[in-house]
Amino acid sequence: MTLPGHVFTAPDGVRGFDSAETATPSAIAAFRRSGYRFCIRYVRRDKPHASALSANEARHFLLAGIGLMLVQYVESEGAWTPSAVKGTKNGSVAAAEAEKLGVPWGVTVWCDLEGVAPGTPAQKVIDYCNQWHAAVSSAGYAAGVYVGYHAGLSPKQLYRALRFTHYWGAYNLNADQYPAVRGLQMKQSRPRRSDLVPNFGIDFQIDKISADALGGRPTLLALEGWPELP
C-alpha cells in the first residue's frame, strides 16, 4: 500500500535529521515540536535490520508533519571494496525496499558512500556508484549520494564521473572535498546541545537543505501543506 502524501522538492534552509534508530511516535512528535521538518531513515542492504524503517514508522513521521527520504546502510564504515556487481545488487535492494514501504516514485533514495578501503581503484568506486544509480533511478526514484569520510573519489571525480546530481555531505566533509562545480544540496552537522530533543536519547545528525548547489534540491514524501502543517 502506498504511503500517504505527495512528493515535494525540499525548500532552501529547511532543517531535518537522519538516524539509524527507530523513532517512536512520541519521539517523532518531539522532533516536530523542536523544529525538524524531515527525516532520512535507513533501509536494508542485505540482511534485514531490526532498526530499518518500517511502513508503520513511516506513517507516524508523515502524520506528524515530518517528510521522509531514504538512505541505504553502508557495507562498512571502515573498509569495504565497491564493485559494479555490488552497485547493481545494492541499488536493486534499495529500490525494492522503497517500493515495499510504499514510497512513491520521485522520492530521493541515497547511496551511502563512505569507508571505502584504502587503495581501492577509483574506477571500482565509480562503477559501484553508477550501477547503484542505474538500479534506483530505473525503478522511478531520484538517486542521491551521501559523500562521507573516505569516499574514495576526488571532488572532480564525484562531479564528472558519477551520474548523480544530488549530493549530501557528511558532517566531517571539508569544503575542499565537496563535488567540484555542483557542490552539496544537503549538509549534515553534529547536533549541539541546543539541537537535542528533550527526553529522547535517539542518536541523530542534523541535515540542512542548501540552494547554493547546482542540479536542484532533493525530493521527499510529505503530507499536503508540508513543511508548515500540522
C-alpha positions as CSV (number, residue, x, y, z in Angstrom):
1,M,0.0,0.0,0.0
2,T,1.4,3.4,-1.0
3,L,2.2,5.7,1.9
4,P,0.0,8.9,2.3
5,G,1.4,12.2,1.0
6,H,2.9,13.9,-2.1
7,V,6.4,14.3,-3.5
8,F,7.8,17.7,-2.6
9,T,11.1,19.5,-3.6
10,A,12.7,20.4,-0.3
11,P,12.9,24.2,0.1
12,D,16.1,26.0,0.9
13,G,17.1,26.2,4.5
14,V,14.6,23.6,5.9
15,R,16.1,21.5,8.7
16,G,15.8,17.8,9.2
17,F,17.7,14.9,10.7
18,D,19.0,11.4,9.9
19,S,19.0,8.4,12.2
20,A,19.7,4.7,12.1
21,E,17.5,4.2,15.1
22,T,13.7,3.5,15.2
23,A,11.7,6.5,16.4
24,T,8.6,6.0,18.5
25,P,5.5,8.2,17.8
26,S,6.3,10.3,20.9
27,A,9.9,10.8,19.8
28,I,8.7,11.8,16.3
29,A,6.2,14.3,17.8
30,A,9.0,15.8,19.9
31,F,11.3,16.2,16.9
32,R,8.4,18.0,15.1
33,R,7.9,20.4,18.1
34,S,11.7,21.0,18.1
35,G,11.5,22.4,14.5
36,Y,12.6,19.4,12.5
37,R,10.7,19.0,9.2
38,F,12.1,16.0,7.5
39,C,13.9,12.7,8.4
40,I,16.2,10.4,6.4
41,R,15.8,6.8,7.6
42,Y,17.6,3.6,6.7
43,V,16.6,0.7,4.5
44,R,18.4,-2.7,4.4
45,R,21.3,-3.6,2.1
46,D,21.5,-7.3,2.5
47,K,20.2,-8.9,5.8
48,P,17.2,-7.4,7.5
49,H,17.9,-4.8,10.1
50,A,15.8,-4.5,13.2
51,S,16.2,-0.7,13.2
52,A,15.4,-0.3,9.5
53,L,12.4,1.9,8.6
54,S,9.0,0.2,8.7
55,A,5.9,1.3,7.0
56,N,4.3,1.9,10.4
57,E,7.1,4.2,11.5
58,A,7.0,6.0,8.1
59,R,3.3,6.7,8.6
60,H,3.9,8.2,12.0
61,F,6.5,10.5,10.5
62,L,4.2,11.7,7.8
63,L,1.2,12.2,10.0
64,A,3.3,14.2,12.4
65,G,4.2,16.6,9.6
66,I,7.8,15.3,9.0
67,G,8.8,14.5,5.4
68,L,10.7,11.4,4.5
69,M,13.7,10.4,2.4
70,L,15.6,7.0,2.5
71,V,19.3,6.0,2.7
72,Q,20.7,2.5,2.5
73,Y,23.0,1.0,5.1
74,V,26.7,1.0,4.0
75,E,28.6,-2.3,3.9
76,S,31.3,-0.9,6.3
77,E,32.1,2.5,7.8
78,G,35.8,1.4,8.0
79,A,36.9,-0.7,5.0
80,W,34.9,-2.2,2.1
81,T,35.5,-2.7,-1.6
82,P,32.9,-1.5,-4.1
83,S,32.3,-3.0,-7.5
84,A,29.8,-2.8,-10.3
85,V,28.2,-6.0,-9.3
86,K,27.6,-4.7,-5.7
87,G,26.3,-1.5,-7.1
88,T,23.6,-3.3,-9.1
89,K,22.7,-5.6,-6.3
90,N,22.6,-3.0,-3.5
91,G,20.8,-0.4,-5.7
92,S,18.1,-3.0,-6.6
93,V,17.6,-3.8,-2.9
94,A,17.3,-0.1,-2.0
95,A,14.7,0.4,-4.7
96,A,12.8,-2.8,-3.7
97,E,12.7,-1.7,-0.1
98,A,11.3,1.7,-1.1
99,E,8.6,0.0,-3.1
100,K,7.9,-2.4,-0.2
101,L,7.4,0.5,2.2
102,G,5.0,2.2,-0.2
103,V,7.3,5.1,-1.0
104,P,6.0,6.7,-4.3
105,W,8.2,7.3,-7.3
106,G,10.2,10.5,-7.4
107,V,11.4,10.5,-3.7
108,T,15.2,10.7,-3.2
109,V,16.9,7.5,-2.1
110,W,20.5,8.0,-1.0
111,C,23.6,5.8,-1.6
112,D,25.9,5.9,1.4
113,L,29.4,6.3,0.0
114,E,32.0,6.2,2.9
115,G,34.5,3.9,4.4
116,V,36.0,2.7,1.1
117,A,39.1,0.5,1.7
118,P,42.3,2.5,1.2
119,G,43.9,1.7,-2.1
120,T,40.7,0.8,-3.9
121,P,40.9,1.9,-7.5
122,A,38.7,4.9,-8.2
123,Q,37.1,3.1,-11.2
124,K,35.7,0.5,-8.9
125,V,34.0,3.2,-6.8
126,I,32.7,4.9,-9.9
127,D,31.3,1.7,-11.3
128,Y,29.6,0.9,-8.0
129,C,28.0,4.3,-7.7
130,N,26.8,4.4,-11.3
131,Q,25.3,0.9,-11.2
132,W,23.6,1.8,-7.9
133,H,22.2,4.9,-9.5
134,A,21.0,3.0,-12.6
135,A,19.2,0.5,-10.4
136,V,17.5,3.1,-8.2
137,S,16.6,5.6,-11.0
138,S,15.2,2.8,-13.3
139,A,12.8,2.0,-10.5
140,G,11.5,5.5,-10.6
141,Y,13.3,7.1,-7.6
142,A,15.6,10.1,-7.5
143,A,19.1,8.7,-6.7
144,G,21.3,10.7,-4.5
145,V,24.8,10.1,-2.9
146,Y,25.9,10.7,0.6
147,V,29.6,11.7,0.5
148,G,31.2,10.6,3.8
149,Y,34.6,10.1,5.2
150,H,37.0,8.2,2.8
151,A,34.6,8.1,-0.1
152,G,37.4,7.1,-2.4
153,L,36.9,9.8,-5.0
154,S,38.2,13.3,-5.7
155,P,35.9,16.3,-5.9
156,K,36.4,16.2,-9.7
157,Q,35.6,12.5,-9.9
158,L,32.5,13.0,-7.8
159,Y,31.2,15.6,-10.2
160,R,32.4,14.4,-13.6
161,A,32.5,10.6,-13.3
162,L,29.2,9.9,-11.5
163,R,25.6,10.0,-12.8
164,F,24.4,11.6,-9.6
165,T,23.1,15.2,-9.5
166,H,22.0,15.1,-5.8
167,Y,24.8,15.3,-3.2
168,W,24.6,15.1,0.6
169,G,27.7,15.8,2.6
170,A,28.8,14.3,5.9
171,Y,29.4,16.5,8.9
172,N,33.1,15.8,8.7
173,L,33.4,16.5,4.9
174,N,35.6,19.6,4.4
175,A,34.7,22.2,1.8
176,D,37.6,21.2,-0.4
177,Q,36.2,17.7,-0.6
178,Y,32.8,18.8,-2.0
179,P,31.8,17.6,-5.5
180,A,33.5,20.0,-7.9
181,V,31.3,22.7,-9.5
182,R,28.0,21.2,-8.3
183,G,28.5,21.4,-4.5
184,L,26.2,20.0,-1.9
185,Q,22.4,20.2,-1.8
186,M,22.3,19.0,1.8
187,K,24.8,19.2,4.5
188,Q,25.0,17.1,7.7
189,S,26.1,18.5,11.1
190,R,26.6,17.2,14.6
191,P,23.8,18.3,16.9
192,R,24.8,20.9,19.5
193,R,23.3,20.9,23.0
194,S,20.6,23.3,21.9
195,D,19.6,21.0,19.0
196,L,18.9,18.0,21.2
197,V,15.3,16.8,21.7
198,P,14.4,16.7,25.4
199,N,13.8,13.3,27.0
200,F,14.7,11.4,23.9
201,G,18.1,9.7,23.5
202,I,17.9,8.8,19.8
203,D,21.3,9.1,18.1
204,F,20.9,11.5,15.1
205,Q,22.6,14.0,12.9
206,I,21.2,17.3,11.7
207,D,20.7,18.0,7.9
208,K,20.0,21.2,6.2
209,I,18.9,21.9,2.6
210,S,21.0,24.3,0.6
211,A,20.0,26.1,-2.6
212,D,23.6,27.0,-3.4
213,A,24.4,23.8,-5.2
214,L,23.7,23.1,-8.8
215,G,21.3,20.5,-10.0
216,G,18.2,21.1,-7.9
217,R,17.3,20.1,-4.4
218,P,16.3,16.6,-3.2
219,T,12.7,15.4,-3.1
220,L,10.8,13.9,-0.2
221,L,7.4,12.4,0.7
222,A,5.2,14.6,2.9
223,L,1.6,15.4,3.6
224,E,-0.2,18.3,1.8
225,G,0.8,21.6,3.4
226,W,4.3,20.5,4.4
227,P,6.5,21.9,5.9
228,E,4.1,24.2,7.8
229,L,1.5,21.7,8.8
230,P,0.2,20.3,11.0
